[in-house]
Structure formats: C-alpha cells, structure tokens
Amino acid sequence: MTIEPRLLADAINPEKVITLRFQARAGTDSDFTLKLDLQLPGEGISAVFGASGSGKTTLLRCVAGLAPVLSGSIVVNNETWHDTGVSLPAHQRPVGYVFQEASLFEHLSTAANLDFAEKRAKRFGGRVASPIDRNQIVELMGIGRLLQRRPAQLSGGERQRVAIARALLINPRLLLMDEPLAALDAGHKQEILPYLEKLHREIQIPVLYVTHSVDEVSRLADQLLVLQEGEVLVSGPVGPVLSGLRLGDEAGAVLEGRLQARDEQWKLALFRFAGGELWVRDRGQPLQSDTRVRVLARDVSLSLQPAQQSSILNSLPAMVESIEEGDEAMALVRLRLGDSVLIARVSRRSVAELGLELGMAVYAQVKSVAILR
C-alpha cells in the first residue's frame, strides 16, 4: 500500500466534526505510539484502514476511553471527551462499541441484551437529544424473530446484528465498529452487509469503522482514514483515497453518480457520473437514485481509438494523469475523466507499444462494473 502522506481536501460540515489530535501508546509496555492530528466528518461512516499493527484498534480504544491518551484532545461534535484537565471515563462517554466477536451476554435472551443497553442509555440523561426507538432498531437489523433466543441459538451473522442493535440502543453520540465482520465467513458477511447499508441510510449517528476489507470500505464508507505505523498516511473522501492506494488485484476506483435510464431489453441501466457514463447491470434501482459503483483496475484496458465492433460496452475518453510501476511486468495508469478518476492495470509492454505519456488522450475500455449501492 503506497501513497504520498496527505490530507485530501473535503468539505466537512463545521457543525459536525470529530477532532482527533492526540498521542497514545498501544500498551504500557509497548514502544508503539499513535500520533493523530486530523478532523473527520461528525456524520456518515469514516472507515479506518491499514495493515495490522498500524493503530486502528488503538484509535477506537482511545476514543472510547478504554486506553489512556498521553497528550492532546478528542472532541466529538463540539463535546470534549479528552483535553488538558478533562478526561471522561469510559462509562461516561456516549459511545456504542461493536467488536469482532458479538460479546453478548450468553445467559440472556436477545430481548434481555437489548434491555441492558436501554438501561445504560438512561445513564446519559438528557445528553442525547433524540432517543432511538427500539422497535425501529429491531426492524432495521431484522431481529424481531430472534428476541426470545439466547446467543447460543443464533448464527454468527445473527449474533452480530444483535450486537449492533444493542450498541445503537445505548443512544450513542458515536458508534465504534472494530472489524465487525472479521469473524464471519463469506456467506454471513454478505448477509449482514445490507443491514449495515440500511444503518448508514437510516440512522444519523457517525460511525468509525475499522476494517481490513477493501470491499467493506468501498460499499460502506463516506470518508477513509489510512493509518501506517501509527500515523495518518492519508485521509479524505473514499473515492479519491482508494484510487490512490496500491492494493494489488483490489486496486481500482469508486465512482458516485445516478442511474439515468434503463435498457429493458438487455437488462442494463445507464450510470452517469462526473466524467462520463457507464452501462451497468440493472438491479432494479429507481432511476435518479444515488448510486455507487466500483471499477477494478484489472477490468480497465486502454486504446488509442474508440472501441468498434467490440464486446466491451463502455469506452470512455480519458487523459493519462500518471503512470506507476505496479511490478516488473505491470503498470498502473491513473486516468482523469472530468472530476473523476479511473485506474487501469496494463502490462508495461502495452505502455511502451501505445506510447503512453502524461497528458495523453486515450480511451478507457471498462470490461466490468460492480454496483455497490
């Protein structure tokens, strides 16, 4: 994973800001120091991404008050949780925390686990302006039929949905999620991702979401913070940040746009973004709906001429913005399309034979597009 350290410009609502300016150690006997000096949006989902040992979990534990901060400040939407002379203990911080393992009370039913969360919410008194409705959360997470079951009677995905519901019923000002899907198999991950997307759409609580998964980042995150060895490598909107990371076979770009038309005969929909249009598989989403797609670098080829009599439906005019060596045989070509970016993974031989250079006009031939939401 390689990128120049920087903060990408983003229009953060000044009324809703999470300010993290602090230093902390991973443990009392550790030489590892986490150093942060940044602001994240106090709304939506901010993914925290990086290699193992980069400080992701330490960040969450410091925000939750579970790990000591050496110096600095933590301010969540104008509420100071830590600063000189001020440090709220963990039980006074209005956070919901979802761990890798569901960590439910095994001797209690699902309903009783939710009761516990509501009792804790009352400790925060009037600090939470709009309490979350229990019935809404039960419906949102699809756990109505599970209320009388104990954790041992639940699948992994069901347990984690109950854990998320319990965290929400604490009425948190901030939801912390530490790799909530890491302990699940592929099937259960796909089961729970739609519930996380619903959570993103329907619950107005900011989320710090730690993950190793590029797929989870692409589908869920609005903002992306990348850590490397305890320091901020890059932070900004998910699309520009992801397109700048070297992620091997997972390198690619995330595009935001809307569905503008559909071709009923061939089951296709026209996705328009700031830089062009792509025909994508029609999943029945309403026209004019906000849509996010991901285009992997390995699914983009380059041509000097528009595609003719080709099986590739999508051929977009673009400009070569940069050329980087991927490995001894391959290169990553960054393409500018208006306000958007695509990445093409092509052979170094192709770079030479096409005579690719910065500023050159080319056509990006997109072989496959994944609709994320």
Buried (B, 14 or more C-beta within 10 A) or exposed (E): BEBEEEEBEBEBEEEBBBBBBBBBBBEEEEEBBBBBEEBBBBBBBBBBBBEEBBBBBBBBBBBBBBBEBEEBBBBBBEBEBBBEEEBBEEEEBBBBBBBBBBBBEEEBBBBBBBBBBBEBBEEBEEEBEEEBEBEEBBEBBBBEEBBEBBBEEBEBBBBBBBBBBBBBBBBBBBBBBBBBBBBBEEEBBEBBBEBBBBBBEEBEBBBBBBBBBBBBBBBBBBBBBBBBBBBBBBBBBBBBBBBBBBBEEBBBBBBBBBBEEBEEEEEBBBBBBEBBBBBBEBEEBEEEEEBBBBBBBBBBBBBEEEBEEEEEBBBBBBBBBEBEEBEEEBBBBBBBBEEBBBBBBBEBEBBEEBEBEEEBEBBBBBBBBBBBB
